[in-house]
Amino acid sequence: MQLNALITVLLGASGVALAHGSDNHGKGWGKHASSSSPSASVTYSTNNSNATLPLRGGPDLVYAGNYGVPPIDASSPQPTPLQFNASQIALFAQQQIDGIITSSAFEGNCSKCIAGVTVAKFLALSHPEEIPALLQNTCKKYGFATDEKCEKQYASDELGPYIAQVLARMDVTTDDMQLFCAQQLGGYCPLPAPIAIDESQWFAKPKPSGAVEPQGSGKTIRVIHLSDSHYDPRYVVGSEGNCTDAGMCCRSDSFNAASPSSPLAPAARYGNFGCDTPGELMLSMFDHMQPYLANASFSIFTGDITSHDKAWQLSRAYQKYDEWMTLKTFKAQMGNVPMYPALGNHDSFPSDQNTPFWWGEGQGMTESEFQWEYDFYADLWKENEWIDEETAAEAKKHYAAFSTVTKQGLKIITLNTDFWYKNNYFNYVNTTNPDSSGMLRFLTDELQAAEDAGQRVWIVGHVPSGYDGSSPVLNAPNLFYSIVQRFSPHVIAATFFGHTHRDMFNVYYDAPATKNGTEFVAGSWNTSDPLMTAWIGKSLVPLGGLNGGWRYYDVDAKSFSIMDAHNFYGNVSEAVNDDAVPWTFLYSSRETYDPNGTWPTDAPLNATFWDRVTREMEADGTGALVEKYNFFETAGSVRTPKCVTEACRQQKICYMRKWSELSDVWRVLKACSIILKS
């Protein structure tokens, strides 16, 4: 190879080379006379007379960058950037995810899941409009759901764009993606470690020493508790109630593949175990309730009004229609009895979703994309004369959560529990902050104000912070538990939830056995000091083989502690054709769980009472007490599954006791589930 050709390869396609010349200082620039290479059109002339070795016709080799050596900051031609359009990038993302799923280079499914989510994140940042198709294709290709559900649920006019927002905001350096894979994408990852809750940083004041539950007055008031109505205005009498299609049963298009032309379980006018609530079932409940409303002071509603339709069957218009019809029915049927409602996960559109107010920062959004929802409910509640103008304004600023004081002097604080619900995709961003929305800061400040004013408080929400470990996301329930511990039992009189559709109770206990200063340490828990009770209301909806139910409480007029709970049910199994559902009394909590009257008659059914019940269940070798509780969970349904094994009994008791744990709610409750599987 000629010298200049070699230099051309080394220096690049410009053909620039050093040339032998006669100028001692390299001043002579010129063409190399003997060069025949077409690329060597420019040469450099140097002549180093100090050379001690022969040049033999070659160029002088220089030192110190002299004699025309290109400077160190000389520019060079740059490669042309590769240009890909949105479709090409989306195809590349799909190929990468396919490769990740089938690759053996990753250590286990968790690393695969996180890698796949990371790919989707960068597609969401560059071309969010391509995310719905990516979700649909991946869902169908790997059988994560039926093709119909994959196609419809993640469509560009359904959940696809919302998930695109979440993917774009996820942080690859935190636990966001691991938690998403653990709680939303099939459990492919273990849960991240929970964060420590530092009470000294969260609370303005320490808990007063010697804080105790106040003495009662000996007088009671009556309070109604309703939950999970799920009114279905699309319910069709006579349609298939045991459908096999993808939509809700008891609809005009419902069918069972085994008998597509003739319903196997015709929907009765007053309800069906496989369907949401028809109008007659709701009206029959209120008709039965009328004598009890006469002496009721107020009522609470622990959320969920809209029917359980699939995402693609819902719309904002339908959401507002169902909610308006139901709440106006509540008002008409309950008359002047005030109601204090909390939003459920089905009270938002799309279902389960809510964004923190900071979500739109830097995106040109002037308000939350869900603000219409908070405005709608606040205005409707005010129109029903359940809250005043000031409280409605507060609800609009706090995700439809509010605080108010009843005529009897009880402070009620409602929460939007979507901000700890696992199916709210927006909870998988900023996951190491247990209060990303500010909802629990609102609660804490309201409780502190109540403590300063000597008020008693009820907390009303929808999604429980515990139960079986399947509903809350990690971290937020831990902070909620810490708040309950701080303000119980002297401020908080009781907490109330819904969502499970079952009649249940759970117990909060005081601090776990192990602490590190003011930080709670994971893995420690005890039941030595019962602290507070969560009352979970029975649903009206019979979906899932349940009877409809409601209850009222006898509440001390001063301490606002629960003295007894009276539970009623509508026997849906007797709803045949046009036959009405009979509503009747089911049980009293005090009489059922203290049949011998050993609990003082003037003592409330507080956490100590319910902890004692769990211990009696443990000591009952026959399992009869647990089975009774199990039967009441479904409001006495004929379809109640038996709980006769020791594993089932232990699991039930575990859920009752391990309602939450200060440091590790989710893991503890998962342990309860493991009992049944072992």
N, C-alpha and C positions, 0 to 999 in steps of 0.2 A: 504494500500500500504506500502511495506517495506520502511524503511528510505532510504536505498541506491538506491532503485528504484526511489523514489521521487527526490533524489539528482541527479540521472542520468538524469531525465527529465529536471531538472533545469540547470544542467551543460552541457548537451549535450550528445551525443551518445558515448563519450569516456569512460564512466563508472567511471570517477575519482571522489572519494568522500573522505571526512575527516573520519579518523579512530580513535577510542579511544585507547590511549596508556599510557605508564607509564613514558615517558620522560618529565620532567618538562619543558624543553625548546623546545619541539617539534623536538628533534634531531632524534627520532626513526622513520625511514621509513620502512614500512613492510606491509605484507598482513594481512587482518582482518581474524583471525582464524575461527570465527564463520559464516562468510558470505557464503551463498549458492548462491548468485546472480552471474550469469556468467559475468555480466558487471562490477562487483566490484573486478576486479583482482588486482587493485592497491589501497592501502589505505594510509592514513596519520596518524601518531601516535602523539598525543599531550597529555599533562597532566598538567593542570593548577591547582596547589595546592592552589592557592589563591582564588579559586572559593568559594563564600559564600553561593551559592545555590546548592542544590543537582543535580548531573548530571544524576542520575538514569540510568546509562549504556550508555548514549548518548555521542557524541563527545564534546570535549571542544569547546566552542564558543569564538573566539579570537578577539582581538582588534588590530588596527594599522597594519594590513597586515602581522602579524608575524605567525610563526608556519606553514609555507608551503602554505600560501594563494597565488594563482597564481598572478604574477605581472601584473600591469595594461597594459603593452605592450605585453602581451602574444598573440601569433597569433592563429587564429582559421581557420578551413577549410572554404573556400569560395564557394559560389554556382557556378556551371559550367555556363559560359555565354551562353545565348541562341544564337543559330546560325541560321540565316535566309539567304537564297539565294536571288538573285535579283528578281526572279519571286514571291517569297513569300512576299518580301517587297513591290513590286508593287501591289500585290493583297491587302495587308493590306492598302496601300495608297488609293486604289480605294474604299475599304470598309469604310475607314475613311471619304472620300469625300462624298460618298453616305449617310453616317450617318449624316454628317454635313448638307447636303441639306435637308434631311427629318426631322431633329431634331427640337424640339420646345425649346431647351435649349438656343438657340442663339437669341439675340434681333435683329430681322430683317435681311434682305438679305445682308446688308453691312458686318455685322460681320460674316455671313456665307461665303461670298465671300472671305474675308481676311483669314479666317480659312482654307478654301479649298486651297487657293494659298499657304499658309504656309506649308500645307502638301505636296503639289507638289514641293515646294522649296527643302525640305529635301530629297525627292526622287531624284530630279535633282542633288543634291550634291553627293548622294551615288551611284546612278545608272542612269545617264542621258539617257542611251540607252532605259530605260523603259518609258520615258516621252511621246514619240509619241503615244504609245498604250494607255496610260492613257488619253491623250487628245482626241484621236479617240473615245474611249469607253464612256467617259463622254459627249462628244459632241453628240453622237448618242443617248445615254440613255435618255438625258434630252431635246432632240430636239432643240439644239442650231443651227443646220443647217441640211440640208438633209444628209441622210446616205452617199451618194456618196461624198459630199463635205467634211464631217467629215473625211471620210476614206482617201481621196486623199490629202486634204490640210495639214493635220497634220502627214502625213506619214514620215517615217524615212529618206526618200530621198527628202523631201520637207521642210515644215516649222517646223516640229517637233523638230529637233535638235537645231534650232536657238532659239526657245522658251525655250528649256531646258537650254540653256546658260543664258537666261534672268532670268528665275526662280531661278537658282542657285545663281545669283549675287544680287537678290533683298534683301533689308534690312528690316527686320521685325520691326526695331525701328524707321523708317522714314515713309514718305508718299508714298513710292514706291507702296505698295500693294493697298492702298486706291485709288490712282490715276489710277492704272491699272484696278481696279474694276469699277471706275467711267467712264473712257474714252475708255476702250477696252473690258470689259466684261459686256456689256449690261446696264451700268449705275446703277449697284447695289449699289454703294456708292455715297454719295455727294462728290463734289470736296473738296479736302483739302484746307485749307487757303493758298492763294498765299504768297510767300515770299516777303519781302520788298526789294526794289532795292535801295541800298545806293550809290548814284552817287559819293559821295566824295571818295569812295573806288575804284570805277570802272574807272573813267576818270582821265587822267594824268593832265589835265588842266580844269579850269572852262570855261563855255561858254563865249566868249567875249561879253562885254556889247554893246548893240546897234547893234548886228549882224542882218543884213538885206539881202534880196535877191539882188544881184547885178543888175545894169542896163543892159539892152540889147543893142545890136549893131544896131538893125534895119535890119539886114541881117539874112537870115535863111539857114539852111542846111536840107536835107531830110534824115530821118532815117526810115528803115523798121522794123516792129515788127511782128514776127511770133511766134506761140505758139501751143503746143499740136498737133503735126502732126499725131501721132499714125498710122503710115503706117502698113498695114496688108498684108504681102507677101503671106498669106494663103487664101486670099479672092478669092472666086469662083463665077464668073458671072453666074447668073441663080439659085444659091442655095437659101435656105430659109433665108430671111432677118428678119423674125418675128418668131424666133425659140423659142421652149419651153424646149430644152435640156439644160444641165448645162454648155456647152461651149459657145464660141463666135458664133454669127450668121454669115451668109454669108460664111460658110465653107462647104466643101464637105460632112460632116456628120451632118450638121444642119438639123433639122426637126421641124415641128409644130405638136403636138400630134393630133390636130383636122384634119390635112391633111398630114399624114406622107409621102405619096408617091408623093404629088404634092405641090410645094411651094405656099404658100398663098401670099407672098411678095417677088417675085424673085429679087435677087440682081442685080442691074443695073451696067453696066460697070463703071459708074462715081460716084457710091455711093448709100448708103441706110441709112435711118434714124436710123436703128437698128444696124449699124455695124461700124467698124473702116474704115480707109481711104484706098481705093484701089489706085493703082499706077496712074491710069488715072486722078483721082481727084487731086492728088498732082501735076502732070505735067500740068494739065489745069490751076491750080492756078498760077504756075510760067509762063506759057505762057501768061496769062493775065497781069502778073506783069512786063513783059519785058520793056514796055515804061517808067515805073516808076523807074526801076533800073538804067536807064541811068544817072540820076542825083542824085542817092543815095550816101551818104557819107559812111555809114556803116549800119549794121543791128544788131538786138538783137533777141535771141531766148530764150523764157522763159520756156523751158523744156518740156519733155515727147515725146519720139519718139516711143518706143516699143508698140506693140498692147496690148489690154486689156485682154490678155489670163488669164485663171485661173492658179493658181500656178503650178499645175501639168502638164500644157501644155507648160511651159516655161523651158528654160535651158540656161546655160551660152553661149553655142554655138549659140542658136537662138537670144539671146540678142545682142551679138556682130554682128551677121549677119544683123539684122534689123537696128541697129544703124549705121553700116558702110554703108549700102545701102542708108539710108536716108541722112546722112551727106555728102556723096559723091554726091548725087543728088542735095542737097542744093548748094554745091560748083560749080557743073557743071552749074546749072541754074542761079546762081547769079554772076558767073564770078569773077571779081576782087573786088566785094563789100564785105568787111570783115564782118564776123559774130562773135558776142560775145555771146556764149551760156552758159546757166546754166543748171545743171542737174535737171531733174524732178524725182518724186518718181517712175515712170516706167522706168527710165534709170538706175536702179540698179537691180541686181539679187541676191536673190529673190527681187521682187518688194517691194518698200518702205523701205527696210532694209539697214542700214549703222551702223557701230560700231565706237565709238570714238577710237582714237589710243591707249589709255591706256587699252583697253578691254582685251587684251591678256597678260597683265602683270602677272607674276607668273605662267603662263601656258605654258611656253616654246615657245611662238609664237614670231617670229622675226619681223613680220609686220602684219598689219591689214589683216583680211581675205577678205577684199574688196579692197585691194591695187591694185589688177589686174584691177579693174574698173577704178580707178583714172589714172593709167598708160595708159590704153587703150584710154580713152578720150583725155588726154593731148597730147598723141602722134598723134592721129587722127586730132585734132584741129591744131596742129603744121604742120602736113602734108598738111592740107588744107590752110596753110599760113594765118590763122586767129590770131595765137599767135606765139611769137618767142620762142627760146630755153629756155631763162631765165623764161619766164612766164609759159611755160610747166612744168619746174622743180618746180615752185611755186605751180602749180595746183596739182602736185603729192603729195605735202606735206600738202595740205589743203583740202583734200576730193574733189578734182576737182574744188575747188573754186580758183579764181585768181583775180588779179588786173592788169590793163593795161591802157595805155594812148593812145587814138586815135590820128591820124594825126592832128585832129582839136584841140587837147589839152584837151579833156574831159577825166577824169579818170573814168573808169568803174570797179566796184567791183561786182563780181558774188558770189553767195552763194549756198551752198548745203543745201537746206531747209528741207531735210529729218531729220535734227537734231532738228526740232520743229514739225515734222509731227506726228500725233497721231498713225498712223498705222506702224510706225517704232518701233517695240517692244523694241529695245535697249534704247529707250528714257524713259523707265519705271524703269531704274536703276539710282540711284543718282539723284532723281527727285528734290530735294531741291536745287540743283545747276542749275541755269538757263542757264549755258553755259558749260555743262559737256564735250562737244566735243572740245571746244576752238574756234568754228566757229565765235562766236560773239566777242571774243577777237581779232581775225584776222581782222574782220570788223572794230572794234573800232580803232585799231592801224593804219589801212590804212586811215581811215577818219581823224585821228589826223595828219598824215603825209600830207594829202591833205590840211587840214586847215593851217598847217605851211607853205605849199608851195603856198597857194593862189589858189588852184585848185577847180574846180567844179566837182561833182561826180554824177553818176547814179548808183543805186543799182539794180542789176538784179537777181531775184530768181525765184522760181517756186511756191511752196505752200505759199499762202498768210498767213500773220501772224494774220489774223482776219477773215473777211467775216462773216460767219454764226455761228462761234464758233465750227464747227465740225471738222476742219482740224488741228489746232495747239494744242499741249499739253500745260499744264499749265506752267507758269513761264518764259519760254524762250521768248514768244512774249512780255511779259512785259519789259524785258531787251531790246529787239529790239526797242520797242517804246521809251524807255528812250534814246537809242542811236540816234534815229531819231530826237527826241526833242533837244538833245545836239548839233547836227550838222546841224540843219535846222533853217532857209532857206538859210544860207550863204554858206554852203558847199554842201549839198545835193540838187540837182536840181530836182530830181524825183526818184521814185521807181517803179519797174515793176515786175509783177508776171503773172502767168498763172493758170493752174490747174482746175479752175472752168469750163472751156470750154466756158465761157460767156464773153461778152464785158461789162466791169464794171469799175467803179471808186470808190475810197474810200478816205476819208479825215482823216488825222491825225490832232489832235488839240494839243494846247500847254498844259502846266501843268494843272492837275485837280484842282478843287477848294480847296481841303484840302491837306495840307502837314504837315509833322511832321519833322521839320529840313530838312534834305536832303532825308528822306525816304518818299515814296509815300504811302498814306494810302488808303486801300481798300474802295470802296463804294462811291467815289466822282468823278465827271466827269462833264465837261461843254463844250460848243461849242463856247465860246466867242472869241477864238483866233485860227482860222484855220492856220495850220502850213505847212503841206506837203501833197502831193497827191500820191496815189498808182494807177497806170494804170494797169488794168488786161486785157491781150490780149485775143481776140476771138480765139478759136481753129480752126484748119483746119478740124479736125475730126467731122463727123456729128452724131456720136453716141449720142442717147438721144433725137432725134428729132430736131437737130440743123442744120442750114446751115453752110457751111464752111466759114471762114472769115480770113482777114488779114488787116493790117492798115499801114499807114506811117504817121510820124510826121513831121510837120514843126517846126524846133528847132532853137532857136536863136543861132547864130554862136559864140557868146561870153559868154552869161550867161548859155547857154544850157538848158534854160527853154523851156517848150512845148508851142508853139504859137497856134497850131491847130493839130487835129488828123483827118485824112481822112480814112474812113472805107469802105471796099469792101466785097462783099459776093458772094458765089456760091450757086445758088438756087437748092438745092438737090431734091426738089419736082419735078423738071423738068427732073430729071435723070430717064429716062424710057428706058429699054432695052439698046441699045447702044447710045442713045442720049446724047450729051455732056452737061455738066452743064454750063449754062451761068453765067459768072462772070461780075459784074457790081458795080458801085459806090452806096453806101448805104446812107452815111450821113457825114457831117462835124460837129465836136463837137462844134466849135465856132458858126457856122450858126444855128445849131439846138437849142442850149441852150442860145444863145444871138441873137434871130431873129431880134430884133430891133436895134442892134448895140449900146447898152448902155455901154457895156464894152469897155474900150479904145482899139483901134486897135493895139497899141504898147505894151499892157499889156499881159503877158502870161496867159495861162489857169492854174493858180496856185490854191492852196488850198482855197484862198479867193473866187475865181471864182466858184469853185465847191460847196463850202458852200452856196454861194448865190443861186445856182441852187436848192439845197435841200430846201431852204427857199421858193423859188418860187413854188416848188412842194407842200409844206405844204399849201401855200396860194391859190393854184389852187383848187377851189371847185369842178371842173369837173373831176379831176383826169387825165386829158388828158396828162399832161407832164409826170407823172409817167408811164402811159400806153405806151407812146412813148419810154421811157427808157426801159421798160419791153420788148417791141418788138425788140429793138436794141440789147438787151442782147443775143438773140438767132440768131442774124444776119438776122432778118426778116423771120424767119421760119414760115411756115403755121401751124406748130404745137405749136406755142407759147401759153402757157396758159394765159388766160386773168387775169389781175390784176385790178379788178373793185371795190372790196370791200374796205372799209376804213381800215380794219385790214391789208389787203395786202399792201395798199399804205404806211401805217405807218411802216410796217416791212421793205419794200424796203428802205425807208428814214433812218430808224434806222441802217441798214447795211451800207449805204453810209456814215453816220456820225460816228457811233461808230465802226470805223475800228479797233480800239484797245483802250485800256485804260492803262495808266501807271501802275496802281496797280492791275487791275483785268480784263484783256482782255476777258478771256473765259466766265466769269459770265455775263459781260455786253452784249456780243454777244448772249449768250443764252437767255437773256431777250428779245432780238429782236425776237427770235423764238417764245417766249411765246405770243407775241402780236398776231401772226397769229392764235394761238390755243385758245385764250381767246374769 
